[in-house]
């Protein structure tokens, strides 16, 4: 075997940068960071719903022609 000339620590003595948590503790921590519900802006949702409902144009199968489609767009 080669001598340790670089004065490196053995693998068992290394300190890990990541804490050694149990699996469920890590899952709970990640859940707190990324999966928290966001507050809902009901006024903004209502405005968006009204805009979508106003822009709704229906074409029947009989009226589905190129000219009617361009007029709808």
C-alpha positions as CSV (number, residue, x, y, z in Angstrom):
1,X,0.0,0.0,0.0
2,X,1.0,3.6,-0.6
3,X,1.8,5.8,2.3
4,X,-0.5,8.7,3.1
5,X,1.8,11.5,2.1
6,X,-0.9,14.1,1.8
7,X,-1.9,13.7,5.5
8,X,-5.5,13.0,4.5
9,X,-8.1,11.9,7.0
10,X,-9.5,8.4,6.8
11,X,-13.0,8.1,5.4
12,X,-14.5,7.2,8.8
13,X,-13.2,10.5,10.3
14,X,-14.6,12.8,7.7
15,X,-17.4,15.2,8.8
16,X,-20.3,15.3,6.4
17,X,-21.6,18.7,5.4
18,X,-25.2,17.4,5.2
19,X,-26.8,16.6,8.6
20,X,-27.5,12.9,9.1
21,X,-31.2,13.1,9.5
22,X,-33.7,10.3,9.3
23,X,-35.6,10.0,6.1
24,X,-38.9,11.3,7.5
25,X,-37.3,14.3,9.1
26,X,-35.8,15.3,5.7
27,X,-39.1,14.8,4.0
28,X,-40.8,17.0,6.6
29,X,-38.2,19.7,6.2
30,X,-38.5,19.7,2.4
31,X,-42.2,19.8,2.7
32,X,-42.0,22.9,4.9
33,X,-39.7,24.6,2.4
34,X,-41.4,23.9,-0.9
35,X,-45.0,22.6,-0.4
36,X,-46.6,25.3,1.6
37,X,-49.8,26.6,0.2
38,X,-49.8,30.1,-1.3
39,X,-52.4,32.7,-0.4
40,X,-55.2,33.0,-2.8
41,X,-56.1,36.4,-4.3
42,X,-59.9,35.9,-4.8
43,X,-60.4,39.3,-6.5
44,X,-57.7,38.5,-9.1
45,X,-59.3,35.0,-9.7
46,X,-62.7,36.6,-10.2
47,X,-61.3,39.1,-12.7
48,X,-59.6,36.3,-14.6
49,X,-62.7,34.2,-14.7
50,X,-64.8,37.1,-16.0
51,X,-62.2,37.8,-18.7
52,X,-62.2,34.1,-19.8
53,X,-66.0,33.9,-19.8
54,X,-66.3,37.1,-21.9
55,X,-63.8,35.9,-24.5
56,X,-65.6,32.6,-25.1
57,X,-66.7,32.2,-28.7
58,X,-68.6,29.0,-29.8
59,X,-68.6,27.7,-33.3
60,X,-70.8,24.8,-34.2
61,X,-69.6,22.1,-36.6
62,X,-71.7,23.5,-39.4
63,X,-70.2,27.0,-39.0
64,X,-66.6,25.8,-38.7
65,X,-65.2,27.3,-41.8
66,X,-62.0,29.2,-42.5
67,X,-63.7,32.5,-42.7
68,X,-65.8,32.0,-39.5
69,X,-62.7,30.8,-37.7
70,X,-60.7,33.9,-38.7
71,X,-63.6,36.2,-37.7
72,X,-63.7,34.5,-34.3
73,X,-60.0,35.0,-33.7
